[in-house]
Amino acid sequence: MEHRGVESGIDVACFGELLWDFYEAESKGDGKEPIARQFRRELGGASANVAVTLARLGVKSAAIGGVGNDKLGAAIESALTAEGVDVEHVVRLAAPTGITFVTHSATGDASFIPYRGGTADQKLGEGDITAAMGKAPFTLVSSTSMMASTRAATEKLLAAVEKAKGTLIVDLNVRAHLWPDSDEMRSATKALVARAALVKGSERDFNALAGKRGMSWLEENAKQATWILTRGENGAAAVGAHGQATAPTKRVRCIDRSGGGDAFVAGLLAVLVKAGAKPGGAEWKDAKLWTRALEVGHLLGAKAVAALGATTGLTRLDDVKSRLSASKKG
């Protein structure tokens, strides 16, 4: 394994998926030639998407995960660095870099064809995790990090976060198709959310984990956490010590839904970071702050789904940054 450069003062560490998404596009030609299918490469993986979006918002973010010791892995590091994401804890492994092919329906719903068996993002081991990886004030982890191939590494990271008194954020981001056993998926996800201060989940996530028992599932397994519930066109809610805050979804023409949730999470976290919010603190109990966090999350999510690629549409962010300025502590 090999680690790279260092930068201190990280606000949010994003752990897990670092890969390339290949988006299918059609070139229709002149009617005489057959349709040519081409693929466009975009930086992907939930962790990379959130880290990049945070960096564009002026939040110091880091990526933690495995990439291959190959050209695609080097390109991921270069792309993250160019975005201002810290890559100290991106680990080069003797395995291929993960890739996923993405196609879309007419409504923007994405279908994924992952090529990730034995890839670097799923080869990260316990020995690749250091205590320094757990020192960010916020650490973001998703349920896929608890798969058998990376669970030991994830648990070592969680222990480091707890030792450093950091705040664990869990974006459920359930990918049932990646798990060989659904019971194992549910068990591992329960173990993860039991350690979280904040759990974000969509209706699709809860359907995969508990059918229609989403709220009951949270009560049973993450009672200690603040909950972020996203409901597609029906808006989102934050439930916790502040009570309940809600915000409507910003409606736009959807081109690609694949990065909307990651953009939403990044916006939410950016508000918390700028406000200096910590579990148990006054800011964390401020319902108005959570409303603003949901609104910023929706604003970024709308930008993300309006373009092909998880972060392609996240440009011209002055309107979002002005809302973040209103969240600054003091």
N, C-alpha and C positions, 0 to 999 in steps of 0.2 A: 504493500500500500504506500501511497505518497500523499502528504498534505501540502497545501500551498500557503502563500502569504498571510499576513495578519493585520487586523485593524480592530482597535478597541472601541468601546462606547456603543456597542450594538443595542438596539431597542428590541428587536424581534428576531428570533432565530426560527427558520422554517425548515423542518426536518422531513425527509422522505423522498418524494419522487423528483428526479431530475432526468429529463429525457427529451427527445425530439418528437414533435407531432408532425405527421405528413398529411397535409390536406389535399384531397382530390379536387381537381379542377378539369373542366372539359374545354378543349379547343375545337370549335365546330367546323372549321374549315370552310370550303366553298361549295359543299354539297356533292362534290365529285370524290373527294378523299374521305375515308372513314374518320369518325370522330377520334381525336387523339386525346388520351388521358394523361394528364400531368399531375405532379404532386409538388406542393409548396411546403418547405420546411419552416416550422416555427418552434421556438423554445416552448417546452411543455412540461407537464407534471404539476400537480397542485402546489407543491412547495415552491417550485421555481416561479409559478405565476404570481403567487402572493408576494414573494420576496421582491420580484421586479416591480410590481404595482406599488408596494410600500416605498421602494427607493424613489420611484417617480414622484411620490407625494412628499419626499423630504424626510422620510422615516428611515433610520439606519437599520438595514436588514442584513441578515446573513443566511446563506443556504448551507444546510448540512445534509450530506447524502453521498452516494456512490455514483461515479461515472466510470466508463471504461477507459483504459489506458490506450486510447485509440483516437483517431481524428475527430470522431463525433464527440467524444468526451472532452477533448481539448477545446472544441468549438463551443460546448456548453459553458465551460469556464470563461472563455473569452466573451461570450454573449452576456453572461451574468456580470462580469467585471465592467463591461461597457455600460451596463445599466446602473452601476454604482452599488451592486450587491457584493457583500464581503464573501470571499470564497476560501477563507482560511481552512474551513472544515469540510470542503469538498474533497472527497477521498478518491484517488485514482486506483482502480482495481484491475486485476488481470481477468477481465470479463468484458463482453460487448456492452456498449452503451445502449440503454433501453430506447425503443422507438414504438410509436403507435400510429397506425393509419386511421384517419378520421374521415367519415363521409356524413352527409347531412340529408335530412328530409326537406320537403318544401317549407316546413314550419321552423326550420333551424335546429330541430332535434338531432343530436349527434349520435352516430354509431361508431364504436371503437373496435379496432382490430389490433390488439396489443401483441408485440413481439418482445416479451419480457421474461421468458423462461431462461433462467440462468444469467440474466443481465446484471450489470453492476449495481443498479438501484435495488435489486433483490438479493445481492450478495454481501451487503454490508453486515459485518459481524461484530460481535461483542468487543473484540480486540481493536476494532477501528474507532471506538468511542472513547473520548478523553473527558476528563472532568471539566476542561475549559469549554466544552460544547454546551454545558448546561448553565452557563453563567449569565445569559441574557435575561433581562427582566421578564420578557414574555417568550415562551417557546410554543410553536404551533406544530401539532402532530395530527395525523388522520388515522382512521381505523385500519387502512391497508398496511400501515407500519407494524401492525401486530400480527401479520401473517407469519407462519412458522419460519420462513427464511430470514426474516429480519427481527423477530420478536426479542431475541436476546439482546440485540443492539439497542432496540427501542427501550427495553426495560432498564438497561444500563444508563441510557440517556435520561430517562425519567427519574432515576435515583439521583443523578447529578443535578437535575433541575431542583428536586426537593432539597438536596443538601445546600444548594445555593439560595434557597428560599425564593425561587423564581415562580412565575405564574404559568401554569399549564393551560393552554387553549386547545381544545379538541374540535376539529371540523370533521364530523362523522364521515362525510364523503364516501359513502358505502359503495364498494365495487363488488357486488356479489359474484360476478362472473370470474373474478380473480381467485376466489376462495374455493378450494377443492371440497370443503365440507361446510355447510351452512351452520351447523351447531357450533363448530369451532369458531366461525366468524362471530356469532352472537356472544359466545363466552369470552372471547378475546376483547371484543368491543366493550362489554360490561366492565372488564378489568381495567380498561383504559379510562373510561369516563368516571370511574370511581375516584380517580386521582386528579380530576380536572377542576379548575375554577370557573371555566366557561366552556359550554358545549353548544356547538351550532349544528343544526340538522334540518334537512328539508323533509317535505312530506314523503318523497321517494326513499330517503334514508330510513325513516321510521317504518315505512311499509316493509322494507327489507328486513328490519330487525324485529319488529313487533306487530306487523299488520296494522290494525287501526288503534293499537294501544300505545300510541306515541307518548302521550302525557303520562300515562301510568308507568311506562317503561322508564321515563326520566325520573319519576318519583321513586321508583324502586332502585335505580342504579346510579343516579347523579343528583341526589337531593341536595348535596352541598354546593352545587354549581349554579351559576347563572345560566339560563337557557336562551338561546337564540333560535327561534322557529321561523323558517322561511316557507311561504305558502304560494310560491309562484305569483300569479296575477292577483292573489288575494292579500299581498303584503307580507309583512314580517312582524314578529313580536319579540320583545325581550322580557323575560320573567326572572325575578330574583329579589334581592333584598330591597330594591327600589320599588317593588311592586310589579306593575306591568306597563310597558311602553309599547306603542305600535306605530307603524309608518306604512303608508300605501306604496305599492310598486309604481315605479316610473315607467310608463308605457312607451315603447318604441317598436319600430319594425325590427323583428329578430332575424338575423342572418346566421348566427352561430351561438347556440346556448352553452357551448362547452366550457367557456371561461367565466360565465356570469357569477357562479357561486364563489369562485376564488377572488374575483374582483370585489364582491360584496364583503367577504371576510377581511380583505385588505383595508377597505374603507372603514369598517367597524373598528379594527385594531388601530388604525391611524388616529381615530378620534380618541380612543382610550389612552394611547401613548401621549398625544399632545396635551391631554388634560391631566396627565400624571395620575391616572386612576389605578388603584390597586385594590384587590379584594379586601373588604372590611373597612376601606377608607371612605371618606365623605363623598368623594367624586364617584366611587363605585356604587354608592347608594342614591345617586342623583338621577331621578327619572328623566329629567330634561336632557341630560348627557346621553342617556341610552337612546332617546328619541332621535337626537342629532346623529348618533352613531348609525342607527338604522337608515336614516335619510341619506347619509353619505354613502353607506353601503349600497343602497338602491341606485344612487346616482352613478356610481362606478359600474355596477352591474349592468345598467342600461347602456353605458358606453361600450362595455365589453361585448355584449351580444349583438351590437349593431355592426360589427365587422368580423371578417373571417380571421380566426386566430385568437387565442385567449387574452393577449395583451395588445393586439394590433390597434384596437379602437381607443385605448387609454392614452390619448394625447390631448393637448389643449386643456390642461387640468386646473387652470386658474380659478374656475368656479368652485372646484372641490377644495382647493387649497385655502380659499377665502373662508370656507366653512370650518376648515381645520384650525385656522387662526382664531376663530371664535371659541374653540375648545381649549386653547392654551391655558395652562394653570397660572393663576395669579392675575 
